[in-house]
């Protein structure tokens, strides 16, 4: 929950989805900006939750973590103002940002969700720390009759 909230604030403030006197936005947010941000934040929180506990000696898988970080970063570019992002402006200029970058932002939004979803899937399918011990109170005779 804390990671999801952190993600929303960390991305929404500099992209001016949350209005502050520090940041301004030249192009209004799209109708899908908030839903993408909220969904990405929830997925980022779930991915982070898979890193909370590891059995002794088990190391987290780095590839899934990289996918999650990539998805988190792509979310920032997807919901941000195309002409307010300094990296985009340096690479493309104002006209290029509007002509080339703005049309790909919906694809970046989809990519961020796919990356975070894949990271969560990878973490969940490789998680072995929650194995249940074999029941010790089941009589052997009743177990043999079931087969």
C-alpha positions in Angstrom: 0.0 0.0 0.0 2.8 2.4 0.9 4.6 1.7 -2.4 1.4 2.3 -4.4 0.8 5.6 -2.6 4.4 6.6 -3.0 4.2 5.8 -6.8 1.1 8.0 -7.2 2.7 10.9 -5.4 6.1 10.5 -6.9 4.7 10.5 -10.5 1.6 12.7 -10.1 3.4 15.7 -8.6 6.1 16.3 -11.2 3.8 15.4 -14.1 1.3 17.9 -12.6 -1.5 15.4 -12.3 -1.6 16.7 -8.7 -1.5 20.4 -9.0 1.3 22.1 -7.1 2.9 25.5 -7.4 6.3 23.8 -8.1 5.3 22.1 -11.4 3.2 23.3 -14.3 1.8 21.5 -17.3 1.5 23.0 -20.8 -0.6 20.2 -22.3 -3.7 19.0 -20.2 -3.6 15.4 -19.0 -5.4 12.8 -21.1 -8.5 11.0 -19.8 -6.5 7.9 -19.3 -3.7 9.4 -17.3 -5.2 8.8 -13.8 -6.4 5.3 -14.5 -3.0 4.3 -15.9 -1.2 5.9 -13.0 -3.5 4.2 -10.4 -3.2 0.8 -12.1 0.5 1.1 -12.4 0.8 2.1 -8.8 -1.2 -0.9 -7.6 0.9 -3.2 -9.7 4.1 -1.6 -8.4 2.9 -2.1 -4.9 2.1 -5.7 -5.5 5.5 -6.3 -7.1 7.2 -4.7 -4.2 5.2 -6.8 -1.7 6.7 -9.9 -3.3 10.1 -8.7 -2.1 9.1 -8.4 1.6 10.0 -11.8 2.9 12.5 -14.4 1.5 13.3 -17.7 3.0 16.8 -18.0 4.4 19.4 -17.9 1.7 17.0 -17.2 -1.1 17.8 -14.2 -3.3 15.3 -12.1 -5.2 15.2 -12.6 -8.9 16.8 -9.6 -10.6 15.1 -9.8 -14.0 11.6 -9.4 -12.6 12.8 -6.5 -10.5 14.2 -4.8 -13.6 10.9 -5.3 -15.4 9.1 -3.7 -12.5 11.4 -0.7 -12.4 11.2 -0.3 -16.2 7.4 -0.3 -16.0 7.5 2.2 -13.2 9.7 4.5 -15.2 7.7 4.1 -18.4 4.6 5.1 -16.4 6.3 8.5 -15.7 6.8 9.1 -19.4 3.3 7.8 -20.3 1.3 10.2 -18.1 3.6 13.2 -18.2 3.2 16.3 -20.3 5.0 15.7 -23.6 6.5 19.2 -23.8 7.3 19.5 -20.0 9.6 16.6 -19.9 13.2 17.9 -20.2 14.6 14.7 -21.6 11.9 14.6 -24.4 12.5 18.3 -25.1 16.2 17.8 -25.4 15.8 14.8 -27.7 13.0 16.0 -29.9 12.3 19.7 -29.3 8.9 21.2 -28.7 7.5 20.3 -32.1 9.0 16.8 -32.1 7.5 16.2 -28.6 4.0 17.1 -29.8 4.4 15.4 -33.2 6.2 12.2 -32.3 6.2 11.7 -28.5 2.6 12.6 -27.7 1.1 10.0 -30.1 3.1 7.2 -28.6 2.2 8.0 -25.0 -0.9 5.6 -25.0 1.5 2.8 -26.1 3.9 3.7 -23.3 0.9 3.5 -20.9 0.1 0.1 -22.2 3.8 -1.0 -22.0 4.1 0.2 -18.4 1.1 -1.9 -17.4 2.4 -4.9 -19.3 5.9 -4.6 -17.8 4.5 -4.3 -14.3 2.1 -7.1 -14.8 4.8 -9.3 -16.2 7.1 -8.5 -13.3 4.3 -9.4 -10.9 3.5 -12.6 -12.8 7.2 -13.6 -12.9 7.6 -12.9 -9.1 4.4 -14.8 -8.2 5.1 -17.9 -10.3 8.6 -18.2 -9.0 7.7 -17.7 -5.3 8.4 -20.7 -3.2 8.5 -19.2 0.3 4.9 -20.0 1.2 5.0 -23.8 0.9 2.8 -25.5 3.4 4.2 -28.4 5.5 2.7 -31.8 5.0 -0.1 -32.4 7.5 1.1 -34.5 10.4 -2.3 -35.3 12.0 -3.8 -37.3 9.1 -3.8 -41.0 9.9 -1.9 -43.2 7.4 -4.8 -45.6 7.0 -7.3 -43.0 5.8 -4.8 -41.7 3.4 -4.3 -45.1 1.9 -8.0 -45.7 1.4 -8.4 -42.5 -0.6 -6.2 -43.9 -3.4 
